[in-house]
Amino acid sequence: MRTKRGSVAFSGKTLLAFAIIMGGTAYVYLPMYWDYWAMRTIVRDVVEEWKRSKRVDHSKDMMIRAMKRKDVSTDVSDHACSFLERKNSLYVECDWVGSSFIPLIDKTVTRDFSLTVSVESEGAIEIY
């Protein structure tokens, strides 16, 4: 609906519908992406620890503790990440499927996540 000045006036119903749609989208997808960003931070910290100590077992334990401390959902299991150590480098690859249940329509939405972090013993950390 146009006002006298020619601009468009949004009704309260339109704004309410928009807010409900945005809230529903956030309810479904925000927890999955929150886990992804938490895992980016955790894995980056893990490879920094490996760069300092050169111990993969210590880095794996650190990752599990950090996942519990940051309340990463059960979609990301302790075995979702694989560690590949070479002479002077470490590659950490994590793959998991995030899921969210939508109660109104009894449907589960899933999304595949993948995270690869590499570091050289004297180089920079690269996140893919």
C-alpha positions as CSV (number, residue, x, y, z in Angstrom):
1,M,0.0,0.0,0.0
2,R,1.3,3.4,-0.9
3,T,1.1,6.5,1.3
4,K,0.4,10.0,0.0
5,R,4.1,10.7,-0.4
6,G,4.6,7.7,-2.6
7,S,6.6,5.5,-0.2
8,V,5.5,2.0,0.7
9,A,4.0,1.5,4.1
10,F,4.5,-1.9,5.7
11,S,1.6,-3.2,7.8
12,G,2.1,-4.8,11.2
13,K,1.1,-8.2,9.8
14,T,3.9,-8.0,7.2
15,L,6.5,-7.2,9.8
16,L,5.2,-10.0,12.1
17,A,5.3,-12.5,9.3
18,F,8.9,-11.5,8.4
19,A,9.9,-11.8,12.1
20,I,8.3,-15.2,12.4
21,I,10.1,-16.5,9.3
22,M,13.5,-15.1,10.4
23,G,13.0,-16.5,13.9
24,G,12.1,-19.9,12.5
25,T,15.2,-19.9,10.2
26,A,17.4,-18.9,13.1
27,Y,15.9,-21.7,15.3
28,V,16.7,-24.3,12.7
29,Y,20.1,-23.3,11.3
30,L,21.8,-21.2,14.0
31,P,22.8,-24.1,16.3
32,M,24.4,-26.0,13.5
33,Y,26.4,-23.0,12.4
34,W,27.3,-22.2,16.0
35,D,28.9,-25.7,16.2
36,Y,30.8,-25.1,13.0
37,W,32.3,-21.8,14.2
38,A,33.1,-23.4,17.6
39,M,34.9,-26.2,15.8
40,R,36.9,-23.7,13.7
41,T,38.2,-22.1,16.9
42,I,38.8,-25.5,18.6
43,V,40.7,-27.0,15.7
44,R,42.8,-23.9,15.2
45,D,43.8,-24.0,18.9
46,V,44.6,-27.7,18.6
47,V,47.0,-27.2,15.7
48,E,48.6,-24.3,17.5
49,E,49.2,-26.7,20.4
50,W,50.7,-29.2,18.1
51,K,52.9,-26.6,16.6
52,R,54.2,-25.8,20.1
53,S,54.4,-29.3,21.5
54,K,54.6,-31.6,18.4
55,R,52.4,-34.2,20.3
56,V,49.3,-35.4,18.4
57,D,47.9,-37.4,21.4
58,H,48.0,-34.3,23.5
59,S,46.3,-32.3,20.8
60,K,43.5,-34.9,20.4
61,D,42.9,-34.8,24.2
62,M,42.8,-31.0,24.1
63,M,40.2,-31.1,21.3
64,I,37.9,-33.4,23.2
65,R,38.2,-31.3,26.4
66,A,37.5,-28.1,24.4
67,M,34.5,-29.6,22.7
68,K,33.0,-30.5,26.1
69,R,33.9,-27.1,27.5
70,K,32.3,-25.2,24.6
71,D,29.2,-27.5,24.6
72,V,29.6,-28.6,20.9
73,S,26.5,-30.7,20.1
74,T,26.5,-34.4,19.8
75,D,26.3,-34.1,16.0
76,V,30.1,-33.7,16.2
77,S,31.5,-36.8,17.7
78,D,34.9,-37.3,19.2
79,H,35.9,-39.3,16.1
80,A,34.6,-36.7,13.6
81,C,38.2,-35.4,13.1
82,S,41.1,-37.2,11.7
83,F,44.7,-36.2,12.4
84,L,47.4,-36.7,9.7
85,E,50.9,-36.0,10.9
86,R,53.8,-35.8,8.5
87,K,57.4,-34.8,9.1
88,N,56.9,-31.1,9.7
89,S,53.1,-30.7,9.3
90,L,49.8,-31.6,10.7
91,Y,46.5,-31.8,8.8
92,V,43.2,-32.0,10.8
93,E,40.1,-32.9,8.8
94,C,36.7,-32.9,10.4
95,D,33.5,-34.0,8.7
96,W,30.1,-34.2,10.4
97,V,26.4,-33.9,9.7
98,G,24.5,-31.3,11.6
99,S,20.8,-31.9,12.3
100,S,17.9,-29.9,13.7
101,F,14.4,-31.1,14.4
102,I,11.5,-28.9,13.4
103,P,8.7,-29.8,15.9
104,L,5.7,-28.3,14.0
105,I,6.1,-30.4,10.9
106,D,8.0,-33.4,12.5
107,K,10.9,-33.1,10.1
108,T,14.7,-33.2,10.7
109,V,16.8,-30.9,8.6
110,T,20.4,-32.0,8.0
111,R,23.5,-30.2,6.7
112,D,27.0,-31.6,5.9
113,F,29.9,-29.7,7.4
114,S,33.6,-30.1,6.5
115,L,36.6,-28.4,8.0
116,T,40.3,-28.8,7.1
117,V,43.1,-27.1,9.0
118,S,46.8,-27.5,8.2
119,V,49.9,-26.2,9.7
120,E,53.6,-26.5,9.0
121,S,56.0,-26.6,12.0
122,E,57.4,-23.2,11.1
123,G,54.5,-21.8,9.0
124,A,51.1,-20.2,9.2
125,I,47.9,-22.0,10.0
126,E,45.6,-22.5,7.0
127,I,41.9,-23.1,7.4
128,Y,39.8,-24.4,4.5
